[in-house]
Amino acid sequence: MNGTILSALGESDAAAFAIIMQEQGAKDAIIGEMGTYSKKEAEEFIKSSALKIPYERHYAIRHDGVLIGVCAIYNADFLAHSAEIGYIIGFRYRRRGFAKFAISMLIKILAGEGFKLAIAHSKKENKYSNKALLACGFEERLDEDGTMAFQRRLTEHDGIYNLTIQG
């Protein structure tokens, strides 16, 4: 997607991040411990996520320089070589391929770092998110708690070993 990148999520993103999290559907997002709604809470979330390096990483999804969403890698299990991914796209940018872009980039990052399995969770009624995960090669399964779970096996061919994340 021309003009779309992943970059570091910084404190200057707090206002736009708070707006994204306040939009319709954001309260139902499944992305680690996300759940911030005010600018102050967004700033605190961004500061604390930077301290959780290396394996709770949040990335800004930018299109033409504008923050349009956030994606993350979290719950890494180094023995199982697996990690979870999550994402949220701003309401007015949904259904335009940005979720697939973010998912694809997270797959590349994980595979490039030697992970063998990517896991994502979604709600059954979130059909567009589920469709994006399936389009990116994830397989569907139902978790014990009734949550939709998706998983994708990763190979070295999925990774970009010289991937540059701007920021």
Order of alpha helices (4+ residues) and beta strands (2+ residues): beta-alpha-alpha-beta-beta-beta-alpha-beta-alpha-beta-beta
